[in-house]
Amino acid sequence: MVQEAFRFAFQHIKPTDGVIVGMYPRFFDEIRANAQYVRELGRAT
């Protein structure tokens, strides 16, 4: 679900837009996972 949200954001983002992500890494390392999603899905095409 989170990965799909990142995919949607990066498919619809404009070059001057930014993305803000809230995280609560208490039970899961969301910081690491979100960084990986950005590396995978945020590449310029």
mmCIF entry with sequence, helices, sheets and N, C-alpha, C, O atoms, coordinates in Angstrom:
data_MODEL
# 
_entry.id   MODEL 
# 
_entity.id                         1 
_entity.type                       polymer 
_entity.pdbx_number_of_molecules   1 
# 
_entity_poly.entity_id                      1 
_entity_poly.type                           'polypeptide(L)' 
_entity_poly.nstd_linkage                   no 
_entity_poly.nstd_monomer                   no 
_entity_poly.pdbx_seq_one_letter_code       MVQEAFRFAFQHIKPTDGVIVGMYPRFFDEIRANAQYVRELGRAT 
_entity_poly.pdbx_seq_one_letter_code_can   MVQEAFRFAFQHIKPTDGVIVGMYPRFFDEIRANAQYVRELGRAT 
_entity_poly.pdbx_strand_id                 A 
# 
loop_
_entity_poly_seq.entity_id 
_entity_poly_seq.num 
_entity_poly_seq.mon_id 
_entity_poly_seq.hetero 
1 1  MET n 
1 2  VAL n 
1 3  GLN n 
1 4  GLU n 
1 5  ALA n 
1 6  PHE n 
1 7  ARG n 
1 8  PHE n 
1 9  ALA n 
1 10 PHE n 
1 11 GLN n 
1 12 HIS n 
1 13 ILE n 
1 14 LYS n 
1 15 PRO n 
1 16 THR n 
1 17 ASP n 
1 18 GLY n 
1 19 VAL n 
1 20 ILE n 
1 21 VAL n 
1 22 GLY n 
1 23 MET n 
1 24 TYR n 
1 25 PRO n 
1 26 ARG n 
1 27 PHE n 
1 28 PHE n 
1 29 ASP n 
1 30 GLU n 
1 31 ILE n 
1 32 ARG n 
1 33 ALA n 
1 34 ASN n 
1 35 ALA n 
1 36 GLN n 
1 37 TYR n 
1 38 VAL n 
1 39 ARG n 
1 40 GLU n 
1 41 LEU n 
1 42 GLY n 
1 43 ARG n 
1 44 ALA n 
1 45 THR n 
# 
_struct_asym.id          A 
_struct_asym.entity_id   1 
# 
loop_
_struct_conf.conf_type_id 
_struct_conf.id 
_struct_conf.pdbx_PDB_helix_id 
_struct_conf.beg_label_comp_id 
_struct_conf.beg_label_asym_id 
_struct_conf.beg_label_seq_id 
_struct_conf.pdbx_beg_PDB_ins_code 
_struct_conf.end_label_comp_id 
_struct_conf.end_label_asym_id 
_struct_conf.end_label_seq_id 
_struct_conf.pdbx_end_PDB_ins_code 
_struct_conf.beg_auth_comp_id 
_struct_conf.beg_auth_asym_id 
_struct_conf.beg_auth_seq_id 
_struct_conf.end_auth_comp_id 
_struct_conf.end_auth_asym_id 
_struct_conf.end_auth_seq_id 
_struct_conf.pdbx_PDB_helix_class 
_struct_conf.details 
_struct_conf.pdbx_PDB_helix_length 
HELX_P HELX_P1 AA1 VAL A 2  ? HIS A 12 ? VAL A 2  HIS A 12 1 ? 11 
HELX_P HELX_P2 AA2 GLU A 30 ? LEU A 41 ? GLU A 30 LEU A 41 1 ? 12 
# 
_struct_conf_type.id          HELX_P 
_struct_conf_type.criteria    ? 
_struct_conf_type.reference   ? 
# 
loop_
_atom_site.group_PDB 
_atom_site.id 
_atom_site.type_symbol 
_atom_site.label_atom_id 
_atom_site.label_alt_id 
_atom_site.label_comp_id 
_atom_site.label_asym_id 
_atom_site.label_entity_id 
_atom_site.label_seq_id 
_atom_site.pdbx_PDB_ins_code 
_atom_site.Cartn_x 
_atom_site.Cartn_y 
_atom_site.Cartn_z 
_atom_site.occupancy 
_atom_site.B_iso_or_equiv 
_atom_site.pdbx_formal_charge 
_atom_site.auth_seq_id 
_atom_site.auth_comp_id 
_atom_site.auth_asym_id 
_atom_site.auth_atom_id 
_atom_site.pdbx_PDB_model_num 
ATOM 1   N N  . MET A 1 1  ? 0.820  -1.196 0.000   1.00 0.00 ? 1  MET A N  1 
ATOM 2   C CA . MET A 1 1  ? 0.000  0.000  0.000   1.00 0.00 ? 1  MET A CA 1 
ATOM 3   C C  . MET A 1 1  ? 0.867  1.264  0.000   1.00 0.00 ? 1  MET A C  1 
ATOM 4   O O  . MET A 1 1  ? 0.614  2.191  -0.770  1.00 0.00 ? 1  MET A O  1 
ATOM 5   N N  . VAL A 1 2  ? 1.870  1.300  0.848   1.00 0.00 ? 2  VAL A N  1 
ATOM 6   C CA . VAL A 1 2  ? 2.742  2.475  0.888   1.00 0.00 ? 2  VAL A CA 1 
ATOM 7   C C  . VAL A 1 2  ? 3.522  2.599  -0.408  1.00 0.00 ? 2  VAL A C  1 
ATOM 8   O O  . VAL A 1 2  ? 3.684  3.697  -0.940  1.00 0.00 ? 2  VAL A O  1 
ATOM 9   N N  . GLN A 1 3  ? 4.005  1.470  -0.916  1.00 0.00 ? 3  GLN A N  1 
ATOM 10  C CA . GLN A 1 3  ? 4.767  1.502  -2.170  1.00 0.00 ? 3  GLN A CA 1 
ATOM 11  C C  . GLN A 1 3  ? 3.893  2.015  -3.315  1.00 0.00 ? 3  GLN A C  1 
ATOM 12  O O  . GLN A 1 3  ? 4.377  2.752  -4.174  1.00 0.00 ? 3  GLN A O  1 
ATOM 13  N N  . GLU A 1 4  ? 2.626  1.642  -3.340  1.00 0.00 ? 4  GLU A N  1 
ATOM 14  C CA . GLU A 1 4  ? 1.722  2.137  -4.377  1.00 0.00 ? 4  GLU A CA 1 
ATOM 15  C C  . GLU A 1 4  ? 1.517  3.643  -4.258  1.00 0.00 ? 4  GLU A C  1 
ATOM 16  O O  . GLU A 1 4  ? 1.383  4.334  -5.268  1.00 0.00 ? 4  GLU A O  1 
ATOM 17  N N  . ALA A 1 5  ? 1.491  4.155  -3.025  1.00 0.00 ? 5  ALA A N  1 
ATOM 18  C CA . ALA A 1 5  ? 1.353  5.601  -2.827  1.00 0.00 ? 5  ALA A CA 1 
ATOM 19  C C  . ALA A 1 5  ? 2.583  6.341  -3.351  1.00 0.00 ? 5  ALA A C  1 
ATOM 20  O O  . ALA A 1 5  ? 2.458  7.386  -3.988  1.00 0.00 ? 5  ALA A O  1 
ATOM 21  N N  . PHE A 1 6  ? 3.766  5.799  -3.082  1.00 0.00 ? 6  PHE A N  1 
ATOM 22  C CA . PHE A 1 6  ? 4.986  6.402  -3.628  1.00 0.00 ? 6  PHE A CA 1 
ATOM 23  C C  . PHE A 1 6  ? 4.960  6.348  -5.151  1.00 0.00 ? 6  PHE A C  1 
ATOM 24  O O  . PHE A 1 6  ? 5.289  7.332  -5.813  1.00 0.00 ? 6  PHE A O  1 
ATOM 25  N N  . ARG A 1 7  ? 4.573  5.207  -5.707  1.00 0.00 ? 7  ARG A N  1 
ATOM 26  C CA . ARG A 1 7  ? 4.513  5.060  -7.168  1.00 0.00 ? 7  ARG A CA 1 
ATOM 27  C C  . ARG A 1 7  ? 3.571  6.103  -7.766  1.00 0.00 ? 7  ARG A C  1 
ATOM 28  O O  . ARG A 1 7  ? 3.917  6.762  -8.746  1.00 0.00 ? 7  ARG A O  1 
ATOM 29  N N  . PHE A 1 8  ? 2.392  6.253  -7.185  1.00 0.00 ? 8  PHE A N  1 
ATOM 30  C CA . PHE A 1 8  ? 1.425  7.235  -7.667  1.00 0.00 ? 8  PHE A CA 1 
ATOM 31  C C  . PHE A 1 8  ? 2.004  8.639  -7.601  1.00 0.00 ? 8  PHE A C  1 
ATOM 32  O O  . PHE A 1 8  ? 1.897  9.407  -8.557  1.00 0.00 ? 8  PHE A O  1 
ATOM 33  N N  . ALA A 1 9  ? 2.623  8.977  -6.461  1.00 0.00 ? 9  ALA A N  1 
ATOM 34  C CA . ALA A 1 9  ? 3.187  10.326 -6.293  1.00 0.00 ? 9  ALA A CA 1 
ATOM 35  C C  . ALA A 1 9  ? 4.243  10.609 -7.352  1.00 0.00 ? 9  ALA A C  1 
ATOM 36  O O  . ALA A 1 9  ? 4.235  11.675 -7.967  1.00 0.00 ? 9  ALA A O  1 
ATOM 37  N N  . PHE A 1 10 ? 5.152  9.661  -7.569  1.00 0.00 ? 10 PHE A N  1 
ATOM 38  C CA . PHE A 1 10 ? 6.228  9.906  -8.518  1.00 0.00 ? 10 PHE A CA 1 
ATOM 39  C C  . PHE A 1 10 ? 5.766  9.833  -9.969  1.00 0.00 ? 10 PHE A C  1 
ATOM 40  O O  . PHE A 1 10 ? 6.414  10.411 -10.842 1.00 0.00 ? 10 PHE A O  1 
ATOM 41  N N  . GLN A 1 11 ? 4.678  9.145  -10.247 1.00 0.00 ? 11 GLN A N  1 
ATOM 42  C CA . GLN A 1 11 ? 4.135  9.120  -11.606 1.00 0.00 ? 11 GLN A CA 1 
ATOM 43  C C  . GLN A 1 11 ? 3.433  10.437 -11.945 1.00 0.00 ? 11 GLN A C  1 
ATOM 44  O O  . GLN A 1 11 ? 3.304  10.782 -13.120 1.00 0.00 ? 11 GLN A O  1 
ATOM 45  N N  . HIS A 1 12 ? 2.980  11.171 -10.930 1.00 0.00 ? 12 HIS A N  1 
ATOM 46  C CA . HIS A 1 12 ? 2.209  12.389 -11.155 1.00 0.00 ? 12 HIS A CA 1 
ATOM 47  C C  . HIS A 1 12 ? 2.932  13.663 -10.715 1.00 0.00 ? 12 HIS A C  1 
ATOM 48  O O  . HIS A 1 12 ? 2.345  14.745 -10.742 1.00 0.00 ? 12 HIS A O  1 
ATOM 49  N N  . ILE A 1 13 ? 4.173  13.549 -10.318 1.00 0.00 ? 13 ILE A N  1 
ATOM 50  C CA . ILE A 1 13 ? 4.906  14.695 -9.792  1.00 0.00 ? 13 ILE A CA 1 
ATOM 51  C C  . ILE A 1 13 ? 5.423  15.580 -10.931 1.00 0.00 ? 13 ILE A C  1 
ATOM 52  O O  . ILE A 1 13 ? 5.743  15.096 -12.016 1.00 0.00 ? 13 ILE A O  1 
ATOM 53  N N  . LYS A 1 14 ? 5.494  16.862 -10.664 1.00 0.00 ? 14 LYS A N  1 
ATOM 54  C CA . LYS A 1 14 ? 6.082  17.817 -11.610 1.00 0.00 ? 14 LYS A CA 1 
ATOM 55  C C  . LYS A 1 14 ? 7.528  18.063 -11.195 1.00 0.00 ? 14 LYS A C  1 
ATOM 56  O O  . LYS A 1 14 ? 7.873  17.834 -10.036 1.00 0.00 ? 14 LYS A O  1 
ATOM 57  N N  . PRO A 1 15 ? 8.369  18.515 -12.092 1.00 0.00 ? 15 PRO A N  1 
ATOM 58  C CA . PRO A 1 15 ? 9.790  18.717 -11.754 1.00 0.00 ? 15 PRO A CA 1 
ATOM 59  C C  . PRO A 1 15 ? 10.026 19.660 -10.579 1.00 0.00 ? 15 PRO A C  1 
ATOM 60  O O  . PRO A 1 15 ? 11.050 19.549 -9.905  1.00 0.00 ? 15 PRO A O  1 
ATOM 61  N N  . THR A 1 16 ? 9.112  20.577 -10.319 1.00 0.00 ? 16 THR A N  1 
ATOM 62  C CA . THR A 1 16 ? 9.309  21.533 -9.222  1.00 0.00 ? 16 THR A CA 1 
ATOM 63  C C  . THR A 1 16 ? 8.564  21.144 -7.943  1.00 0.00 ? 16 THR A C  1 
ATOM 64  O O  . THR A 1 16 ? 8.606  21.885 -6.961  1.00 0.00 ? 16 THR A O  1 
ATOM 65  N N  . ASP A 1 17 ? 7.881  19.992 -7.940  1.00 0.00 ? 17 ASP A N  1 
ATOM 66  C CA . ASP A 1 17 ? 7.134  19.535 -6.767  1.00 0.00 ? 17 ASP A CA 1 
ATOM 67  C C  . ASP A 1 17 ? 8.057  18.852 -5.765  1.00 0.00 ? 17 ASP A C  1 
ATOM 68  O O  . ASP A 1 17 ? 9.169  18.442 -6.098  1.00 0.00 ? 17 ASP A O  1 
ATOM 69  N N  . GLY A 1 18 ? 7.580  18.741 -4.558  1.00 0.00 ? 18 GLY A N  1 
ATOM 70  C CA . GLY A 1 18 ? 8.274  18.000 -3.512  1.00 0.00 ? 18 GLY A CA 1 
ATOM 71  C C  . GLY A 1 18 ? 7.328  16.966 -2.925  1.00 0.00 ? 18 GLY A C  1 
ATOM 72  O O  . GLY A 1 18 ? 6.120  17.015 -3.156  1.00 0.00 ? 18 GLY A O  1 
ATOM 73  N N  . VAL A 1 19 ? 7.878  16.041 -2.175  1.00 0.00 ? 19 VAL A N  1 
ATOM 74  C CA . VAL A 1 19 ? 7.073  15.008 -1.527  1.00 0.00 ? 19 VAL A CA 1 
ATOM 75  C C  . VAL A 1 19 ? 7.402  15.034 -0.035  1.00 0.00 ? 19 VAL A C  1 
ATOM 76  O O  . VAL A 1 19 ? 8.570  15.001 0.353   1.00 0.00 ? 19 VAL A O  1 
ATOM 77  N N  . ILE A 1 20 ? 6.371  15.093 0.789   1.00 0.00 ? 20 ILE A N  1 
ATOM 78  C CA . ILE A 1 20 ? 6.543  15.057 2.238   1.00 0.00 ? 20 ILE A CA 1 
ATOM 79  C C  . ILE A 1 20 ? 5.922  13.756 2.738   1.00 0.00 ? 20 ILE A C  1 
ATOM 80  O O  . ILE A 1 20 ? 4.780  13.434 2.413   1.00 0.00 ? 20 ILE A O  1 
ATOM 81  N N  . VAL A 1 21 ? 6.688  13.021 3.528   1.00 0.00 ? 21 VAL A N  1 
ATOM 82  C CA . VAL A 1 21 ? 6.240  11.711 4.009   1.00 0.00 ? 21 VAL A CA 1 
ATOM 83  C C  . VAL A 1 21 ? 6.302  11.691 5.526   1.00 0.00 ? 21 VAL A C  1 
ATOM 84  O O  . VAL A 1 21 ? 7.347  11.971 6.114   1.00 0.00 ? 21 VAL A O  1 
ATOM 85  N N  . GLY A 1 22 ? 5.196  11.364 6.154   1.00 0.00 ? 22 GLY A N  1 
ATOM 86  C CA . GLY A 1 22 ? 5.181  11.189 7.602   1.00 0.00 ? 22 GLY A CA 1 
ATOM 87  C C  . GLY A 1 22 ? 5.594  9.767  7.955   1.00 0.00 ? 22 GLY A C  1 
ATOM 88  O O  . GLY A 1 22 ? 5.271  8.822  7.236   1.00 0.00 ? 22 GLY A O  1 
ATOM 89  N N  . MET A 1 23 ? 6.307  9.623  9.061   1.00 0.00 ? 23 MET A N  1 
ATOM 90  C CA . MET A 1 23 ? 6.779  8.293  9.446   1.00 0.00 ? 23 MET A CA 1 
ATOM 91  C C  . MET A 1 23 ? 6.608  8.088  10.942  1.00 0.00 ? 23 MET A C  1 
ATOM 92  O O  . MET A 1 23 ? 6.729  9.023  11.734  1.00 0.00 ? 23 MET A O  1 
ATOM 93  N N  . TYR A 1 24 ? 6.324  6.847  11.311  1.00 0.00 ? 24 TYR A N  1 
ATOM 94  C CA . TYR A 1 24 ? 6.238  6.439  12.702  1.00 0.00 ? 24 TYR A CA 1 
ATOM 95  C C  . TYR A 1 24 ? 6.945  5.087  12.815  1.00 0.00 ? 24 TYR A C  1 
ATOM 96  O O  . TYR A 1 24 ? 6.297  4.041  12.806  1.00 0.00 ? 24 TYR A O  1 
ATOM 97  N N  . PRO A 1 25 ? 8.282  5.113  12.923  1.00 0.00 ? 25 PRO A N  1 
ATOM 98  C CA . PRO A 1 25 ? 9.061  3.868  12.839  1.00 0.00 ? 25 PRO A CA 1 
ATOM 99  C C  . PRO A 1 25 ? 9.143  3.076  14.145  1.00 0.00 ? 25 PRO A C  1 
ATOM 100 O O  . PRO A 1 25 ? 10.218 2.595  14.503  1.00 0.00 ? 25 PRO A O  1 
ATOM 101 N N  . ARG A 1 26 ? 8.049  2.936  14.845  1.00 0.00 ? 26 ARG A N  1 
ATOM 102 C CA . ARG A 1 26 ? 8.092  2.230  16.122  1.00 0.00 ? 26 ARG A CA 1 
ATOM 103 C C  . ARG A 1 26 ? 8.178  0.712  15.945  1.00 0.00 ? 26 ARG A C  1 
ATOM 104 O O  . ARG A 1 26 ? 8.951  0.055  16.641  1.00 0.00 ? 26 ARG A O  1 
ATOM 105 N N  . PHE A 1 27 ? 7.404  0.157  15.034  1.00 0.00 ? 27 PHE A N  1 
ATOM 106 C CA . PHE A 1 27 ? 7.351  -1.292 14.855  1.00 0.00 ? 27 PHE A CA 1 
ATOM 107 C C  . PHE A 1 27 ? 8.002  -1.765 13.565  1.00 0.00 ? 27 PHE A C  1 
ATOM 108 O O  . PHE A 1 27 ? 8.181  -2.965 13.362  1.00 0.00 ? 27 PHE A O  1 
ATOM 109 N N  . PHE A 1 28 ? 8.351  -0.840 12.706  1.00 0.00 ? 28 PHE A N  1 
ATOM 110 C CA . PHE A 1 28 ? 8.871  -1.166 11.380  1.00 0.00 ? 28 PHE A CA 1 
ATOM 111 C C  . PHE A 1 28 ? 9.816  -0.049 10.969  1.00 0.00 ? 28 PHE A C  1 
ATOM 112 O O  . PHE A 1 28 ? 9.534  1.119  11.238  1.00 0.00 ? 28 PHE A O  1 
ATOM 113 N N  . ASP A 1 29 ? 10.902 -0.369 10.340  1.00 0.00 ? 29 ASP A N  1 
ATOM 114 C CA . ASP A 1 29 ? 11.882 0.645  9.934   1.00 0.00 ? 29 ASP A CA 1 
ATOM 115 C C  . ASP A 1 29 ? 11.371 1.389  8.694   1.00 0.00 ? 29 ASP A C  1 
ATOM 116 O O  . ASP A 1 29 ? 11.832 1.150  7.578   1.00 0.00 ? 29 ASP A O  1 
ATOM 117 N N  . GLU A 1 30 ? 10.422 2.283  8.910   1.00 0.00 ? 30 GLU A N  1 
ATOM 118 C CA . GLU A 1 30 ? 9.816  3.024  7.812   1.00 0.00 ? 30 GLU A CA 1 
ATOM 119 C C  . GLU A 1 30 ? 10.815 3.949  7.127   1.00 0.00 ? 30 GLU A C  1 
ATOM 120 O O  . GLU A 1 30 ? 10.705 4.197  5.926   1.00 0.00 ? 30 GLU A O  1 
ATOM 121 N N  . ILE A 1 31 ? 11.767 4.449  7.860   1.00 0.00 ? 31 ILE A N  1 
ATOM 122 C CA . ILE A 1 31 ? 12.757 5.351  7.271   1.00 0.00 ? 31 ILE A CA 1 
ATOM 123 C C  . ILE A 1 31 ? 13.532 4.625  6.183   1.00 0.00 ? 31 ILE A C  1 
ATOM 124 O O  . ILE A 1 31 ? 13.690 5.134  5.073   1.00 0.00 ? 31 ILE A O  1 
ATOM 125 N N  . ARG A 1 32 ? 14.010 3.443  6.507   1.00 0.00 ? 32 ARG A N  1 
ATOM 126 C CA . ARG A 1 32 ? 14.760 2.649  5.525   1.00 0.00 ? 32 ARG A CA 1 
ATOM 127 C C  . ARG A 1 32 ? 13.870 2.257  4.339   1.00 0.00 ? 32 ARG A C  1 
ATOM 128 O O  . ARG A 1 32 ? 14.286 2.366  3.186   1.00 0.00 ? 32 ARG A O  1 
ATOM 129 N N  . ALA A 1 33 ? 12.655 1.805  4.626   1.00 0.00 ? 33 ALA A N  1 
ATOM 130 C CA . ALA A 1 33 ? 11.737 1.383  3.562   1.00 0.00 ? 33 ALA A CA 1 
ATOM 131 C C  . ALA A 1 33 ? 11.383 2.550  2.650   1.00 0.00 ? 33 ALA A C  1 
ATOM 132 O O  . ALA A 1 33 ? 11.391 2.402  1.428   1.00 0.00 ? 33 ALA A O  1 
ATOM 133 N N  . ASN A 1 34 ? 11.074 3.705  3.225   1.00 0.00 ? 34 ASN A N  1 
ATOM 134 C CA . ASN A 1 34 ? 10.719 4.862  2.407   1.00 0.00 ? 34 ASN A CA 1 
ATOM 135 C C  . ASN A 1 34 ? 11.892 5.335  1.568   1.00 0.00 ? 34 ASN A C  1 
ATOM 136 O O  . ASN A 1 34 ? 11.712 5.733  0.417   1.00 0.00 ? 34 ASN A O  1 
ATOM 137 N N  . ALA A 1 35 ? 13.096 5.295  2.134   1.00 0.00 ? 35 ALA A N  1 
ATOM 138 C CA . ALA A 1 35 ? 14.278 5.665  1.350   1.00 0.00 ? 35 ALA A CA 1 
ATOM 139 C C  . ALA A 1 35 ? 14.452 4.721  0.166   1.00 0.00 ? 35 ALA A C  1 
ATOM 140 O O  . ALA A 1 35 ? 14.813 5.153  -0.928  1.00 0.00 ? 35 ALA A O  1 
ATOM 141 N N  . GLN A 1 36 ? 14.197 3.432  0.385   1.00 0.00 ? 36 GLN A N  1 
ATOM 142 C CA . GLN A 1 36 ? 14.306 2.459  -0.711  1.00 0.00 ? 36 GLN A CA 1 
ATOM 143 C C  . GLN A 1 36 ? 13.247 2.724  -1.777  1.00 0.00 ? 36 GLN A C  1 
ATOM 144 O O  . GLN A 1 36 ? 13.545 2.648  -2.969  1.00 0.00 ? 36 GLN A O  1 
ATOM 145 N N  . TYR A 1 37 ? 12.018 3.033  -1.369  1.00 0.00 ? 37 TYR A N  1 
ATOM 146 C CA . TYR A 1 37 ? 10.963 3.348  -2.340  1.00 0.00 ? 37 TYR A CA 1 
ATOM 147 C C  . TYR A 1 37 ? 11.352 4.555  -3.182  1.00 0.00 ? 37 TYR A C  1 
ATOM 148 O O  . TYR A 1 37 ? 11.129 4.564  -4.393  1.00 0.00 ? 37 TYR A O  1 
ATOM 149 N N  . VAL A 1 38 ? 11.927 5.566  -2.559  1.00 0.00 ? 38 VAL A N  1 
ATOM 150 C CA . VAL A 1 38 ? 12.346 6.762  -3.298  1.00 0.00 ? 38 VAL A CA 1 
ATOM 151 C C  . VAL A 1 38 ? 13.451 6.408  -4.288  1.00 0.00 ? 38 VAL A C  1 
ATOM 152 O O  . VAL A 1 38 ? 13.431 6.864  -5.431  1.00 0.00 ? 38 VAL A O  1 
ATOM 153 N N  . ARG A 1 39 ? 14.417 5.597  -3.854  1.00 0.00 ? 39 ARG A N  1 
ATOM 154 C CA . ARG A 1 39 ? 15.497 5.198  -4.769  1.00 0.00 ? 39 ARG A CA 1 
ATOM 155 C C  . ARG A 1 39 ? 14.950 4.416  -5.953  1.00 0.00 ? 39 ARG A C  1 
ATOM 156 O O  . ARG A 1 39 ? 15.397 4.616  -7.082  1.00 0.00 ? 39 ARG A O  1 
ATOM 157 N N  . GLU A 1 40 ? 13.999 3.537  -5.717  1.00 0.00 ? 40 GLU A N  1 
ATOM 158 C CA . GLU A 1 40 ? 13.445 2.700  -6.786  1.00 0.00 ? 40 GLU A CA 1 
ATOM 159 C C  . GLU A 1 40 ? 12.492 3.457  -7.690  1.00 0.00 ? 40 GLU A C  1 
ATOM 160 O O  . GLU A 1 40 ? 12.566 3.343  -8.913  1.00 0.00 ? 40 GLU A O  1 
ATOM 161 N N  . LEU A 1 41 ? 11.594 4.232  -7.089  1.00 0.00 ? 41 LEU A N  1 
ATOM 162 C CA . LEU A 1 41 ? 10.486 4.825  -7.848  1.00 0.00 ? 41 LEU A CA 1 
ATOM 163 C C  . LEU A 1 41 ? 10.706 6.284  -8.214  1.00 0.00 ? 41 LEU A C  1 
ATOM 164 O O  . LEU A 1 41 ? 10.005 6.812  -9.077  1.00 0.00 ? 41 LEU A O  1 
ATOM 165 N N  . GLY A 1 42 ? 11.656 6.938  -7.582  1.00 0.00 ? 42 GLY A N  1 
ATOM 166 C CA . GLY A 1 42 ? 11.839 8.366  -7.803  1.00 0.00 ? 42 GLY A CA 1 
ATOM 167 C C  . GLY A 1 42 ? 12.856 8.710  -8.867  1.00 0.00 ? 42 GLY A C  1 
ATOM 168 O O  . GLY A 1 42 ? 13.223 9.874  -9.027  1.00 0.00 ? 42 GLY A O  1 
ATOM 169 N N  . ARG A 1 43 ? 13.310 7.717  -9.590  1.00 0.00 ? 43 ARG A N  1 
ATOM 170 C CA . ARG A 1 43 ? 14.284 7.981  -10.655 1.00 0.00 ? 43 ARG A CA 1 
ATOM 171 C C  . ARG A 1 43 ? 13.646 8.786  -11.770 1.00 0.00 ? 43 ARG A C  1 
ATOM 172 O O  . ARG A 1 43 ? 12.492 8.559  -12.137 1.00 0.00 ? 43 ARG A O  1 
ATOM 173 N N  . ALA A 1 44 ? 14.397 9.715  -12.298 1.00 0.00 ? 44 ALA A N  1 
ATOM 174 C CA . ALA A 1 44 ? 13.923 10.485 -13.453 1.00 0.00 ? 44 ALA A CA 1 
ATOM 175 C C  . ALA A 1 44 ? 13.855 9.568  -14.658 1.00 0.00 ? 44 ALA A C  1 
ATOM 176 O O  . ALA A 1 44 ? 14.753 8.760  -14.893 1.00 0.00 ? 44 ALA A O  1 
ATOM 177 N N  . THR A 1 45 ? 12.789 9.702  -15.413 1.00 0.00 ? 45 THR A N  1 
ATOM 178 C CA . THR A 1 45 ? 12.636 8.852  -16.603 1.00 0.00 ? 45 THR A CA 1 
ATOM 179 C C  . THR A 1 45 ? 12.762 9.669  -17.850 1.00 0.00 ? 45 THR A C  1 
ATOM 180 O O  . THR A 1 45 ? 12.662 9.131  -18.953 1.00 0.00 ? 45 THR A O  1 
# 
